[in-house]
Amino acid sequence: MLVSNELYKKSSKTQKIRCEICANYCKIADGNVGICRQHKNVNGELFDESYGIVSSLSPDPIEKKPLHHFLPGTFTYSIGGFGCNMTCLHCQNYMISHEYDKNSRGIKITPEAIVENALRYNCQSIAWTYNEPTIHLPFSKKTSLMARQKNLKVIYVSNGYFSDRSIEEVLSFVDAFNIDLKSMSSDFYKKVCGADLDVVLDNLKRVYMEGKHLEITNLIINDYNDSIEEIEQLCDFVADELGPEVPLHFSRAFPYYKMKDINPTRPEILFKAREIAINKGIKNIHLGNI
């Protein structure tokens, strides 16, 4: 599927193109793919090689996303894809985001079929989840606009690594977000996730300012982002830069992918994180994987 030329820029001197779908802004040579491995430069044009190919489809309780304050008690139709624009060493879904063969494991489906399935299962929304949905922007946008025509709400479960261009697109059709705020450390984002913390913080503020429903998840990892100081800093950001009404989910991490040497997060640090959040004035706090 040819990507809209609004989402990439061509070089005037070479066939290299600059993808603007996410904040990596990959410069892709002819015949190569970007970091997400979903977009390919073919003769100076950007193609989405995963258009209409998904890894999973299922109706889920909306609280599983997790969204606890948006259409509570309803089901959402979850759509997962392949690939990611971050390289998190602790990825919980690494089998579809990093180690996969979408040609043998992929499910081919049309936007129309996704909407029909959601309605058949009496879902009130569709959720782009399990891997980063932004990298499938052309497919998720077309499907989501069809869903909204059928009075279905649209959810993005995201790492928040939108480009300046893609956040404009995403805000035009998404009703609710759960965005991972993985750490308040720039070094953590750079070394563990291969990303820039400031981009995520700016995008969180943009989503909030646009009045979209927003919930935040922080996966706490022993000895990486579990210090009292960092948890306090994260709670200050939510309370002061967003709003104390924004729901905050602290979640327990387990050994996965390239962090198999860690221990499961100590439950007591999640209880302490909740206490800190309460003291900072945050009104809606949830603990996950515990």
ChimeraX commands (.cxc) that place a marker at each C-alpha (Angstrom):
marker #1 position 0.00,0.00,0.00 radius 0.5
marker #1 position 1.47,3.36,-1.06 radius 0.5
marker #1 position 1.68,5.75,1.89 radius 0.5
marker #1 position 0.29,9.26,1.48 radius 0.5
marker #1 position 3.07,11.62,0.41 radius 0.5
marker #1 position 2.11,13.84,3.34 radius 0.5
marker #1 position 3.74,11.25,5.62 radius 0.5
marker #1 position 7.19,11.20,4.02 radius 0.5
marker #1 position 9.61,13.47,2.22 radius 0.5
marker #1 position 11.71,12.71,-0.83 radius 0.5
marker #1 position 15.32,13.72,-1.26 radius 0.5
marker #1 position 16.01,16.01,-4.21 radius 0.5
marker #1 position 19.44,14.43,-4.69 radius 0.5
marker #1 position 18.99,10.71,-3.98 radius 0.5
marker #1 position 16.22,8.11,-3.77 radius 0.5
marker #1 position 16.49,8.17,0.01 radius 0.5
marker #1 position 13.25,9.21,1.73 radius 0.5
marker #1 position 12.47,10.55,5.23 radius 0.5
marker #1 position 9.55,8.76,6.87 radius 0.5
marker #1 position 7.46,11.07,9.06 radius 0.5
marker #1 position 5.02,8.54,10.51 radius 0.5
marker #1 position 6.77,8.43,13.88 radius 0.5
marker #1 position 9.36,10.40,15.81 radius 0.5
marker #1 position 12.26,8.28,14.55 radius 0.5
marker #1 position 12.07,10.13,11.21 radius 0.5
marker #1 position 13.89,7.24,9.53 radius 0.5
marker #1 position 15.94,8.07,6.45 radius 0.5
marker #1 position 15.37,5.03,4.26 radius 0.5
marker #1 position 17.45,4.13,1.25 radius 0.5
marker #1 position 15.88,2.53,-1.82 radius 0.5
marker #1 position 14.98,-1.10,-1.09 radius 0.5
marker #1 position 15.34,-0.73,2.68 radius 0.5
marker #1 position 12.91,-0.48,5.59 radius 0.5
marker #1 position 12.79,1.79,8.63 radius 0.5
marker #1 position 13.25,0.88,12.30 radius 0.5
marker #1 position 9.70,-0.46,12.55 radius 0.5
marker #1 position 10.36,-2.78,9.57 radius 0.5
marker #1 position 6.87,-2.07,8.19 radius 0.5
marker #1 position 7.61,0.73,5.72 radius 0.5
marker #1 position 9.81,0.25,2.68 radius 0.5
marker #1 position 11.34,2.60,0.17 radius 0.5
marker #1 position 10.48,1.34,-3.29 radius 0.5
marker #1 position 11.98,3.50,-6.03 radius 0.5
marker #1 position 11.69,6.62,-3.92 radius 0.5
marker #1 position 8.12,5.96,-2.71 radius 0.5
marker #1 position 7.09,4.80,0.77 radius 0.5
marker #1 position 5.03,1.63,0.97 radius 0.5
marker #1 position 3.28,0.16,4.02 radius 0.5
marker #1 position 4.03,-3.56,3.68 radius 0.5
marker #1 position 1.72,-4.49,6.57 radius 0.5
marker #1 position -1.44,-2.82,5.29 radius 0.5
marker #1 position -4.35,-5.12,6.15 radius 0.5
marker #1 position -2.13,-7.64,7.98 radius 0.5
marker #1 position -2.70,-8.08,11.73 radius 0.5
marker #1 position -1.38,-10.40,14.41 radius 0.5
marker #1 position -4.50,-10.73,16.54 radius 0.5
marker #1 position -8.20,-9.89,16.68 radius 0.5
marker #1 position -10.42,-10.34,19.72 radius 0.5
marker #1 position -13.14,-8.76,21.84 radius 0.5
marker #1 position -11.73,-7.77,25.24 radius 0.5
marker #1 position -12.99,-6.06,28.37 radius 0.5
marker #1 position -11.98,-2.44,27.94 radius 0.5
marker #1 position -10.28,-2.55,31.34 radius 0.5
marker #1 position -7.66,-4.88,29.81 radius 0.5
marker #1 position -6.21,-2.04,27.71 radius 0.5
marker #1 position -6.04,-0.73,30.52 radius 0.5
marker #1 position -8.78,1.91,30.39 radius 0.5
marker #1 position -10.77,2.10,33.61 radius 0.5
marker #1 position -12.54,5.41,33.06 radius 0.5
marker #1 position -13.66,5.23,29.43 radius 0.5
marker #1 position -16.80,3.21,28.64 radius 0.5
marker #1 position -16.27,1.07,31.78 radius 0.5
marker #1 position -17.84,-2.37,31.77 radius 0.5
marker #1 position -17.96,-2.58,27.97 radius 0.5
marker #1 position -16.09,-4.67,25.43 radius 0.5
marker #1 position -13.66,-3.30,22.87 radius 0.5
marker #1 position -12.57,-5.05,19.68 radius 0.5
marker #1 position -8.78,-5.34,19.92 radius 0.5
marker #1 position -6.57,-5.27,16.85 radius 0.5
marker #1 position -2.85,-6.05,17.12 radius 0.5
marker #1 position -0.26,-5.70,14.39 radius 0.5
marker #1 position 3.44,-6.38,13.92 radius 0.5
marker #1 position 6.52,-4.28,14.58 radius 0.5
marker #1 position 7.35,-1.30,16.77 radius 0.5
marker #1 position 9.10,2.05,16.57 radius 0.5
marker #1 position 10.85,1.52,19.90 radius 0.5
marker #1 position 13.34,-1.21,20.81 radius 0.5
marker #1 position 12.43,-1.80,24.46 radius 0.5
marker #1 position 14.61,-4.47,26.04 radius 0.5
marker #1 position 11.78,-5.51,28.36 radius 0.5
marker #1 position 9.03,-5.70,25.72 radius 0.5
marker #1 position 6.04,-7.70,26.96 radius 0.5
marker #1 position 4.85,-8.40,23.40 radius 0.5
marker #1 position 8.23,-8.96,21.74 radius 0.5
marker #1 position 6.92,-11.93,19.74 radius 0.5
marker #1 position 4.84,-9.59,17.58 radius 0.5
marker #1 position 6.83,-6.39,17.91 radius 0.5
marker #1 position 10.39,-7.66,17.35 radius 0.5
marker #1 position 10.62,-11.40,16.64 radius 0.5
marker #1 position 8.01,-12.35,14.07 radius 0.5
marker #1 position 7.25,-13.46,10.55 radius 0.5
marker #1 position 4.18,-11.57,9.51 radius 0.5
marker #1 position 3.98,-13.44,6.21 radius 0.5
marker #1 position 3.37,-16.80,7.92 radius 0.5
marker #1 position 1.66,-15.61,11.11 radius 0.5
marker #1 position -0.27,-12.64,9.80 radius 0.5
marker #1 position -4.05,-12.45,9.44 radius 0.5
marker #1 position -5.28,-10.61,6.37 radius 0.5
marker #1 position -8.39,-8.54,6.97 radius 0.5
marker #1 position -10.16,-5.49,5.56 radius 0.5
marker #1 position -11.27,-2.40,7.48 radius 0.5
marker #1 position -14.88,-3.34,6.69 radius 0.5
marker #1 position -14.45,-6.78,8.26 radius 0.5
marker #1 position -12.96,-5.33,11.44 radius 0.5
marker #1 position -15.91,-3.01,11.91 radius 0.5
marker #1 position -18.38,-5.81,11.18 radius 0.5
marker #1 position -16.65,-8.03,13.75 radius 0.5
marker #1 position -16.75,-5.32,16.40 radius 0.5
marker #1 position -20.48,-4.85,15.90 radius 0.5
marker #1 position -21.10,-8.61,15.86 radius 0.5
marker #1 position -19.46,-8.96,19.28 radius 0.5
marker #1 position -21.47,-6.01,20.65 radius 0.5
marker #1 position -18.35,-3.95,21.23 radius 0.5
marker #1 position -18.70,-0.22,21.75 radius 0.5
marker #1 position -15.22,0.57,20.51 radius 0.5
marker #1 position -12.20,-0.72,18.62 radius 0.5
marker #1 position -8.72,-0.67,20.18 radius 0.5
marker #1 position -5.41,-0.58,18.35 radius 0.5
marker #1 position -3.23,-2.43,20.82 radius 0.5
marker #1 position -0.55,-5.07,21.58 radius 0.5
marker #1 position 2.00,-3.34,19.34 radius 0.5
marker #1 position 2.52,0.32,18.47 radius 0.5
marker #1 position -0.46,1.38,16.30 radius 0.5
marker #1 position 1.11,4.56,14.92 radius 0.5
marker #1 position 3.31,2.58,12.54 radius 0.5
marker #1 position 0.15,1.28,10.85 radius 0.5
marker #1 position -1.34,4.75,10.52 radius 0.5
marker #1 position -2.85,4.43,7.02 radius 0.5
marker #1 position -4.69,1.20,7.93 radius 0.5
marker #1 position -5.74,2.28,11.43 radius 0.5
marker #1 position -7.02,5.62,10.14 radius 0.5
marker #1 position -9.14,4.15,7.37 radius 0.5
marker #1 position -10.58,1.49,9.67 radius 0.5
marker #1 position -11.19,3.94,12.50 radius 0.5
marker #1 position -13.08,6.41,10.31 radius 0.5
marker #1 position -15.36,3.55,9.21 radius 0.5
marker #1 position -15.83,2.54,12.85 radius 0.5
marker #1 position -16.82,6.05,13.87 radius 0.5
marker #1 position -19.47,6.06,11.14 radius 0.5
marker #1 position -21.01,3.09,12.98 radius 0.5
marker #1 position -20.87,4.95,16.33 radius 0.5
marker #1 position -17.89,2.97,17.57 radius 0.5
marker #1 position -15.28,4.80,19.63 radius 0.5
marker #1 position -11.58,4.46,18.76 radius 0.5
marker #1 position -8.78,3.67,21.21 radius 0.5
marker #1 position -4.99,3.83,20.81 radius 0.5
marker #1 position -2.79,1.93,23.25 radius 0.5
marker #1 position 0.50,3.58,22.41 radius 0.5
marker #1 position 4.05,4.42,23.44 radius 0.5
marker #1 position 3.36,8.03,22.48 radius 0.5
marker #1 position 6.22,8.27,19.98 radius 0.5
marker #1 position 4.24,10.24,17.41 radius 0.5
marker #1 position 5.83,12.53,14.86 radius 0.5
marker #1 position 4.63,16.11,14.56 radius 0.5
marker #1 position 2.66,15.05,11.50 radius 0.5
marker #1 position 1.22,11.78,12.78 radius 0.5
marker #1 position -0.13,13.23,16.02 radius 0.5
marker #1 position -2.25,15.59,13.94 radius 0.5
marker #1 position -3.65,12.61,12.04 radius 0.5
marker #1 position -4.18,10.46,15.13 radius 0.5
marker #1 position -5.95,13.19,17.10 radius 0.5
marker #1 position -8.44,13.54,14.26 radius 0.5
marker #1 position -9.92,10.06,14.76 radius 0.5
marker #1 position -8.92,8.64,18.18 radius 0.5
marker #1 position -11.24,9.14,21.16 radius 0.5
marker #1 position -9.20,7.63,23.99 radius 0.5
marker #1 position -5.55,6.83,24.68 radius 0.5
marker #1 position -3.60,4.74,27.11 radius 0.5
marker #1 position 0.00,5.86,26.70 radius 0.5
marker #1 position 3.03,4.28,28.33 radius 0.5
marker #1 position 5.22,6.67,30.26 radius 0.5
marker #1 position 8.06,4.23,30.75 radius 0.5
marker #1 position 10.37,6.39,32.86 radius 0.5
marker #1 position 11.24,9.98,33.68 radius 0.5
marker #1 position 14.87,9.32,32.79 radius 0.5
marker #1 position 16.22,10.35,29.40 radius 0.5
marker #1 position 18.95,7.73,29.80 radius 0.5
marker #1 position 16.37,5.00,30.38 radius 0.5
marker #1 position 14.51,5.95,27.21 radius 0.5
marker #1 position 17.71,6.12,25.20 radius 0.5
marker #1 position 19.40,2.94,26.47 radius 0.5
marker #1 position 16.41,0.70,27.17 radius 0.5
marker #1 position 13.87,1.91,24.59 radius 0.5
marker #1 position 15.92,3.57,21.86 radius 0.5
marker #1 position 13.78,6.68,22.07 radius 0.5
marker #1 position 13.61,10.29,23.28 radius 0.5
marker #1 position 11.71,10.99,26.53 radius 0.5
marker #1 position 10.98,14.63,25.62 radius 0.5
marker #1 position 9.01,13.56,22.54 radius 0.5
marker #1 position 6.74,11.38,24.68 radius 0.5
marker #1 position 6.23,14.11,27.29 radius 0.5
marker #1 position 5.35,16.68,24.62 radius 0.5
marker #1 position 2.88,14.28,22.99 radius 0.5
marker #1 position 1.22,13.49,26.31 radius 0.5
marker #1 position 0.67,17.20,26.88 radius 0.5
marker #1 position -0.70,17.59,23.36 radius 0.5
marker #1 position -3.18,14.71,23.79 radius 0.5
marker #1 position -4.34,16.16,27.11 radius 0.5
marker #1 position -4.68,19.71,25.76 radius 0.5
marker #1 position -6.81,18.42,22.88 radius 0.5
marker #1 position -9.31,17.11,25.43 radius 0.5
marker #1 position -8.93,13.45,24.53 radius 0.5
marker #1 position -9.51,10.83,27.19 radius 0.5
marker #1 position -6.07,9.90,28.49 radius 0.5
marker #1 position -4.82,7.25,30.89 radius 0.5
marker #1 position -1.13,6.61,31.59 radius 0.5
marker #1 position 0.67,3.36,32.35 radius 0.5
marker #1 position 4.04,3.15,34.08 radius 0.5
marker #1 position 5.65,-0.30,34.11 radius 0.5
marker #1 position 7.92,-0.34,37.15 radius 0.5
marker #1 position 11.11,-2.41,36.75 radius 0.5
marker #1 position 13.31,-3.33,39.69 radius 0.5
marker #1 position 16.52,-1.27,39.78 radius 0.5
marker #1 position 15.72,0.55,36.54 radius 0.5
marker #1 position 12.89,3.03,37.17 radius 0.5
marker #1 position 11.72,2.15,40.68 radius 0.5
marker #1 position 13.39,4.85,42.76 radius 0.5
marker #1 position 11.22,6.98,44.99 radius 0.5
marker #1 position 12.65,10.09,43.35 radius 0.5
marker #1 position 11.66,8.98,39.85 radius 0.5
marker #1 position 8.17,7.92,40.89 radius 0.5
marker #1 position 7.70,11.31,42.56 radius 0.5
marker #1 position 8.92,13.05,39.40 radius 0.5
marker #1 position 6.48,11.07,37.26 radius 0.5
marker #1 position 3.57,11.87,39.58 radius 0.5
marker #1 position 4.54,15.57,39.55 radius 0.5
marker #1 position 4.46,15.55,35.75 radius 0.5
marker #1 position 1.00,13.96,35.66 radius 0.5
marker #1 position -0.44,16.22,38.34 radius 0.5
marker #1 position 1.16,19.49,37.23 radius 0.5
marker #1 position 1.66,19.24,33.46 radius 0.5
marker #1 position -1.51,17.24,32.70 radius 0.5
marker #1 position -4.08,17.10,35.45 radius 0.5
marker #1 position -4.69,15.25,38.73 radius 0.5
marker #1 position -7.78,13.63,37.19 radius 0.5
marker #1 position -5.73,11.73,34.60 radius 0.5
marker #1 position -5.79,8.03,35.63 radius 0.5
marker #1 position -2.37,6.57,36.40 radius 0.5
marker #1 position -1.66,2.83,36.21 radius 0.5
marker #1 position 1.41,1.40,37.93 radius 0.5
marker #1 position 2.12,-2.05,36.56 radius 0.5
marker #1 position 4.36,-4.91,37.63 radius 0.5
marker #1 position 7.12,-6.07,35.26 radius 0.5
marker #1 position 8.26,-9.65,34.69 radius 0.5
marker #1 position 11.37,-11.09,32.99 radius 0.5
marker #1 position 10.86,-10.87,29.21 radius 0.5
marker #1 position 12.76,-10.56,25.97 radius 0.5
marker #1 position 16.23,-9.12,26.63 radius 0.5
marker #1 position 15.62,-8.49,30.34 radius 0.5
marker #1 position 15.23,-12.07,31.46 radius 0.5
marker #1 position 17.67,-11.46,34.30 radius 0.5
marker #1 position 15.33,-9.14,36.22 radius 0.5
marker #1 position 13.07,-10.27,39.04 radius 0.5
marker #1 position 9.34,-9.58,39.02 radius 0.5
marker #1 position 8.66,-6.13,40.42 radius 0.5
marker #1 position 8.37,-6.09,44.18 radius 0.5
marker #1 position 4.69,-5.60,45.08 radius 0.5
marker #1 position 5.62,-3.22,47.89 radius 0.5
marker #1 position 7.04,-0.69,45.42 radius 0.5
marker #1 position 3.70,-0.57,43.61 radius 0.5
marker #1 position 1.94,0.09,46.92 radius 0.5
marker #1 position 4.49,2.81,47.63 radius 0.5
marker #1 position 3.94,4.30,44.17 radius 0.5
marker #1 position 0.21,4.43,44.84 radius 0.5
marker #1 position 0.85,6.18,48.17 radius 0.5
marker #1 position 3.10,8.74,46.45 radius 0.5
marker #1 position 0.49,9.39,43.76 radius 0.5
marker #1 position -2.23,9.91,46.38 radius 0.5
marker #1 position -0.02,12.38,48.25 radius 0.5
marker #1 position 0.59,14.26,44.97 radius 0.5
marker #1 position -3.17,14.69,44.54 radius 0.5
marker #1 position -3.71,12.20,41.70 radius 0.5
marker #1 position -7.31,11.04,41.94 radius 0.5
marker #1 position -7.42,7.78,39.98 radius 0.5
marker #1 position -4.64,5.27,40.63 radius 0.5
marker #1 position -4.63,1.62,39.57 radius 0.5
marker #1 position -2.18,-1.25,40.08 radius 0.5
marker #1 position -1.68,-3.85,37.35 radius 0.5
marker #1 position -0.19,-7.35,37.03 radius 0.5
marker #1 position -0.33,-7.80,40.78 radius 0.5
marker link #1:1,2 radius 0.2
marker link #1:2,3 radius 0.2
marker link #1:3,4 radius 0.2
marker link #1:4,5 radius 0.2
marker link #1:5,6 radius 0.2
marker link #1:6,7 radius 0.2
marker link #1:7,8 radius 0.2
marker link #1:8,9 radius 0.2
marker link #1:9,10 radius 0.2
marker link #1:10,11 radius 0.2
marker link #1:11,12 radius 0.2
marker link #1:12,13 radius 0.2
marker link #1:13,14 radius 0.2
marker link #1:14,15 radius 0.2
marker link #1:15,16 radius 0.2
marker link #1:16,17 radius 0.2
marker link #1:17,18 radius 0.2
marker link #1:18,19 radius 0.2
marker link #1:19,20 radius 0.2
marker link #1:20,21 radius 0.2
marker link #1:21,22 radius 0.2
marker link #1:22,23 radius 0.2
marker link #1:23,24 radius 0.2
marker link #1:24,25 radius 0.2
marker link #1:25,26 radius 0.2
marker link #1:26,27 radius 0.2
marker link #1:27,28 radius 0.2
marker link #1:28,29 radius 0.2
marker link #1:29,30 radius 0.2
marker link #1:30,31 radius 0.2
marker link #1:31,32 radius 0.2
marker link #1:32,33 radius 0.2
marker link #1:33,34 radius 0.2
marker link #1:34,35 radius 0.2
marker link #1:35,36 radius 0.2
marker link #1:36,37 radius 0.2
marker link #1:37,38 radius 0.2
marker link #1:38,39 radius 0.2
marker link #1:39,40 radius 0.2
marker link #1:40,41 radius 0.2
marker link #1:41,42 radius 0.2
marker link #1:42,43 radius 0.2
marker link #1:43,44 radius 0.2
marker link #1:44,45 radius 0.2
marker link #1:45,46 radius 0.2
marker link #1:46,47 radius 0.2
marker link #1:47,48 radius 0.2
marker link #1:48,49 radius 0.2
marker link #1:49,50 radius 0.2
marker link #1:50,51 radius 0.2
marker link #1:51,52 radius 0.2
marker link #1:52,53 radius 0.2
marker link #1:53,54 radius 0.2
marker link #1:54,55 radius 0.2
marker link #1:55,56 radius 0.2
marker link #1:56,57 radius 0.2
marker link #1:57,58 radius 0.2
marker link #1:58,59 radius 0.2
marker link #1:59,60 radius 0.2
marker link #1:60,61 radius 0.2
marker link #1:61,62 radius 0.2
marker link #1:62,63 radius 0.2
marker link #1:63,64 radius 0.2
marker link #1:64,65 radius 0.2
marker link #1:65,66 radius 0.2
marker link #1:66,67 radius 0.2
marker link #1:67,68 radius 0.2
marker link #1:68,69 radius 0.2
marker link #1:69,70 radius 0.2
marker link #1:70,71 radius 0.2
marker link #1:71,72 radius 0.2
marker link #1:72,73 radius 0.2
marker link #1:73,74 radius 0.2
marker link #1:74,75 radius 0.2
marker link #1:75,76 radius 0.2
marker link #1:76,77 radius 0.2
marker link #1:77,78 radius 0.2
marker link #1:78,79 radius 0.2
marker link #1:79,80 radius 0.2
marker link #1:80,81 radius 0.2
marker link #1:81,82 radius 0.2
marker link #1:82,83 radius 0.2
marker link #1:83,84 radius 0.2
marker link #1:84,85 radius 0.2
marker link #1:85,86 radius 0.2
marker link #1:86,87 radius 0.2
marker link #1:87,88 radius 0.2
marker link #1:88,89 radius 0.2
marker link #1:89,90 radius 0.2
marker link #1:90,91 radius 0.2
marker link #1:91,92 radius 0.2
marker link #1:92,93 radius 0.2
marker link #1:93,94 radius 0.2
marker link #1:94,95 radius 0.2
marker link #1:95,96 radius 0.2
marker link #1:96,97 radius 0.2
marker link #1:97,98 radius 0.2
marker link #1:98,99 radius 0.2
marker link #1:99,100 radius 0.2
marker link #1:100,101 radius 0.2
marker link #1:101,102 radius 0.2
marker link #1:102,103 radius 0.2
marker link #1:103,104 radius 0.2
marker link #1:104,105 radius 0.2
marker link #1:105,106 radius 0.2
marker link #1:106,107 radius 0.2
marker link #1:107,108 radius 0.2
marker link #1:108,109 radius 0.2
marker link #1:109,110 radius 0.2
marker link #1:110,111 radius 0.2
marker link #1:111,112 radius 0.2
marker link #1:112,113 radius 0.2
marker link #1:113,114 radius 0.2
marker link #1:114,115 radius 0.2
marker link #1:115,116 radius 0.2
marker link #1:116,117 radius 0.2
marker link #1:117,118 radius 0.2
marker link #1:118,119 radius 0.2
marker link #1:119,120 radius 0.2
marker link #1:120,121 radius 0.2
marker link #1:121,122 radius 0.2
marker link #1:122,123 radius 0.2
marker link #1:123,124 radius 0.2
marker link #1:124,125 radius 0.2
marker link #1:125,126 radius 0.2
marker link #1:126,127 radius 0.2
marker link #1:127,128 radius 0.2
marker link #1:128,129 radius 0.2
marker link #1:129,130 radius 0.2
marker link #1:130,131 radius 0.2
marker link #1:131,132 radius 0.2
marker link #1:132,133 radius 0.2
marker link #1:133,134 radius 0.2
marker link #1:134,135 radius 0.2
marker link #1:135,136 radius 0.2
marker link #1:136,137 radius 0.2
marker link #1:137,138 radius 0.2
marker link #1:138,139 radius 0.2
marker link #1:139,140 radius 0.2
marker link #1:140,141 radius 0.2
marker link #1:141,142 radius 0.2
marker link #1:142,143 radius 0.2
marker link #1:143,144 radius 0.2
marker link #1:144,145 radius 0.2
marker link #1:145,146 radius 0.2
marker link #1:146,147 radius 0.2
marker link #1:147,148 radius 0.2
marker link #1:148,149 radius 0.2
marker link #1:149,150 radius 0.2
marker link #1:150,151 radius 0.2
marker link #1:151,152 radius 0.2
marker link #1:152,153 radius 0.2
marker link #1:153,154 radius 0.2
marker link #1:154,155 radius 0.2
marker link #1:155,156 radius 0.2
marker link #1:156,157 radius 0.2
marker link #1:157,158 radius 0.2
marker link #1:158,159 radius 0.2
marker link #1:159,160 radius 0.2
marker link #1:160,161 radius 0.2
marker link #1:161,162 radius 0.2
marker link #1:162,163 radius 0.2
marker link #1:163,164 radius 0.2
marker link #1:164,165 radius 0.2
marker link #1:165,166 radius 0.2
marker link #1:166,167 radius 0.2
marker link #1:167,168 radius 0.2
marker link #1:168,169 radius 0.2
marker link #1:169,170 radius 0.2
marker link #1:170,171 radius 0.2
marker link #1:171,172 radius 0.2
marker link #1:172,173 radius 0.2
marker link #1:173,174 radius 0.2
marker link #1:174,175 radius 0.2
marker link #1:175,176 radius 0.2
marker link #1:176,177 radius 0.2
marker link #1:177,178 radius 0.2
marker link #1:178,179 radius 0.2
marker link #1:179,180 radius 0.2
marker link #1:180,181 radius 0.2
marker link #1:181,182 radius 0.2
marker link #1:182,183 radius 0.2
marker link #1:183,184 radius 0.2
marker link #1:184,185 radius 0.2
marker link #1:185,186 radius 0.2
marker link #1:186,187 radius 0.2
marker link #1:187,188 radius 0.2
marker link #1:188,189 radius 0.2
marker link #1:189,190 radius 0.2
marker link #1:190,191 radius 0.2
marker link #1:191,192 radius 0.2
marker link #1:192,193 radius 0.2
marker link #1:193,194 radius 0.2
marker link #1:194,195 radius 0.2
marker link #1:195,196 radius 0.2
marker link #1:196,197 radius 0.2
marker link #1:197,198 radius 0.2
marker link #1:198,199 radius 0.2
marker link #1:199,200 radius 0.2
marker link #1:200,201 radius 0.2
marker link #1:201,202 radius 0.2
marker link #1:202,203 radius 0.2
marker link #1:203,204 radius 0.2
marker link #1:204,205 radius 0.2
marker link #1:205,206 radius 0.2
marker link #1:206,207 radius 0.2
marker link #1:207,208 radius 0.2
marker link #1:208,209 radius 0.2
marker link #1:209,210 radius 0.2
marker link #1:210,211 radius 0.2
marker link #1:211,212 radius 0.2
marker link #1:212,213 radius 0.2
marker link #1:213,214 radius 0.2
marker link #1:214,215 radius 0.2
marker link #1:215,216 radius 0.2
marker link #1:216,217 radius 0.2
marker link #1:217,218 radius 0.2
marker link #1:218,219 radius 0.2
marker link #1:219,220 radius 0.2
marker link #1:220,221 radius 0.2
marker link #1:221,222 radius 0.2
marker link #1:222,223 radius 0.2
marker link #1:223,224 radius 0.2
marker link #1:224,225 radius 0.2
marker link #1:225,226 radius 0.2
marker link #1:226,227 radius 0.2
marker link #1:227,228 radius 0.2
marker link #1:228,229 radius 0.2
marker link #1:229,230 radius 0.2
marker link #1:230,231 radius 0.2
marker link #1:231,232 radius 0.2
marker link #1:232,233 radius 0.2
marker link #1:233,234 radius 0.2
marker link #1:234,235 radius 0.2
marker link #1:235,236 radius 0.2
marker link #1:236,237 radius 0.2
marker link #1:237,238 radius 0.2
marker link #1:238,239 radius 0.2
marker link #1:239,240 radius 0.2
marker link #1:240,241 radius 0.2
marker link #1:241,242 radius 0.2
marker link #1:242,243 radius 0.2
marker link #1:243,244 radius 0.2
marker link #1:244,245 radius 0.2
marker link #1:245,246 radius 0.2
marker link #1:246,247 radius 0.2
marker link #1:247,248 radius 0.2
marker link #1:248,249 radius 0.2
marker link #1:249,250 radius 0.2
marker link #1:250,251 radius 0.2
marker link #1:251,252 radius 0.2
marker link #1:252,253 radius 0.2
marker link #1:253,254 radius 0.2
marker link #1:254,255 radius 0.2
marker link #1:255,256 radius 0.2
marker link #1:256,257 radius 0.2
marker link #1:257,258 radius 0.2
marker link #1:258,259 radius 0.2
marker link #1:259,260 radius 0.2
marker link #1:260,261 radius 0.2
marker link #1:261,262 radius 0.2
marker link #1:262,263 radius 0.2
marker link #1:263,264 radius 0.2
marker link #1:264,265 radius 0.2
marker link #1:265,266 radius 0.2
marker link #1:266,267 radius 0.2
marker link #1:267,268 radius 0.2
marker link #1:268,269 radius 0.2
marker link #1:269,270 radius 0.2
marker link #1:270,271 radius 0.2
marker link #1:271,272 radius 0.2
marker link #1:272,273 radius 0.2
marker link #1:273,274 radius 0.2
marker link #1:274,275 radius 0.2
marker link #1:275,276 radius 0.2
marker link #1:276,277 radius 0.2
marker link #1:277,278 radius 0.2
marker link #1:278,279 radius 0.2
marker link #1:279,280 radius 0.2
marker link #1:280,281 radius 0.2
marker link #1:281,282 radius 0.2
marker link #1:282,283 radius 0.2
marker link #1:283,284 radius 0.2
marker link #1:284,285 radius 0.2
marker link #1:285,286 radius 0.2
marker link #1:286,287 radius 0.2
marker link #1:287,288 radius 0.2
marker link #1:288,289 radius 0.2
marker link #1:289,290 radius 0.2
view
